[in-house]
């Protein structure tokens, strides 16, 4: 039977298909469960959702939350729309906002923690007890998503209103190089590392960047160090040569793009639109094939580790789609197969999927869903995935976050550990929690 966290309990981690629950999260409990296996504890990170400056007549001021125990019992006061502009809420409801991102090779987590700011927490190098670092700058307005640059040290791209902020770590005696004309600045606490805004890639007509994806190895033959971005306000997407700070628009009638995803090998590129259509591109000649959905908008997409298949979620369905390429790149010959999640329908009574995340090994899949019945509302379903000719997911159980009526705002996997991936979730109760999914607790010596 799938693991179910009872109301009032909190999920701590997975140990070999068993989702461990506790009454309250503490570092001591974490050390006794997954800490002795991984050698590190991932303490929760509080953040402040944004609220009106003055309370409305029917809504009081949010009381301060002090201490970890108080934080994990806090009531949810605001949904994700508090991080979005009023005009964006309706349009961006189904966007896969990647607001939390792990560095590919280091234990460094970044997430959107307020309308105009990003929080970075470094758990590496005996990082327990370190204060998070807050990234702020006048150029960084209306942050929507972020992503670490592959194979390039500590460099983070942040999508916002008017363009993309590029941040790099600076150390004593090794200061990051800032492009001329960029006004840098950051707010840093409790760490020898300072983060410097080294570049700002300006979008056309001050457009809001709402989709972002790096090429997998950090570069592309025609556009070195390629970063791809798009805006729901634009009719194209842009491939940036970050080294030169120059963007090349790809104009193929692709208005209102909601999601971009490079494949792990860089051979393919996925783009989804707000009208329910999506495109598969091959990146050798940049030709594409259009697809259309009868199950609502694309709410999430994730490539398999080999880049030969992509898993897609839709807003009006609890069935995923997997697109398999029949031949090698650059062929676009592919077919779509359904991936059923029958327990999700029978248990939750939800009408569609909000977000998905698939870890790089292909072994764990996380799924959040719309609404649902009172018992299962606001949970994240965790699946064990087998990959052969077909994708076969098996429901392990559900993750419950802190607070009453809380829901997952965004989540992402970290794939560094041999014992299994980490799943980091930003909850609407104002805390980012990392859940180790320990698949191999007893490794051969």
NORZI-V987873 format. One line per field, one symbol per residue. phi: phi as a letter, one per 20 degrees, with the letter a starting at -180 (. if undefined). A space follows every 10 residues. Layout:
# NORZI-V987873
phi->???
This chain:
# NORZI-V987873
phi->.ffcefgnec fdadclmdee dcfbebffff ffdeffeenb ddffdfbdfe cgfcffgdbe ffffddnfff ffdfefdbeg ffedfgfegf fegdfffeec beffccecdc bfdagcccdd ceeellffnf ffdddbaffe dlfdabafef lbmdccdceb fnqceddcfd cgnbefedfg neeeqbdccm bfedddfeac efefllfffc bbaeffenbb gecglfcdcb cfeddbdcde effemdddfd dcmeflfdbc bfffenfcbd cddfenebcd ddefdldbce ccdddnefda bbffgemdbc ecdcfdbdde dcedefcfge fdfbcdcfce cfffffeele dreebcbcff fneccdcdcf lnfffdfned eddedddcfd ececfercdd eenelfbfea bbeddfeffq fdddceefen bddddfdeec eceff
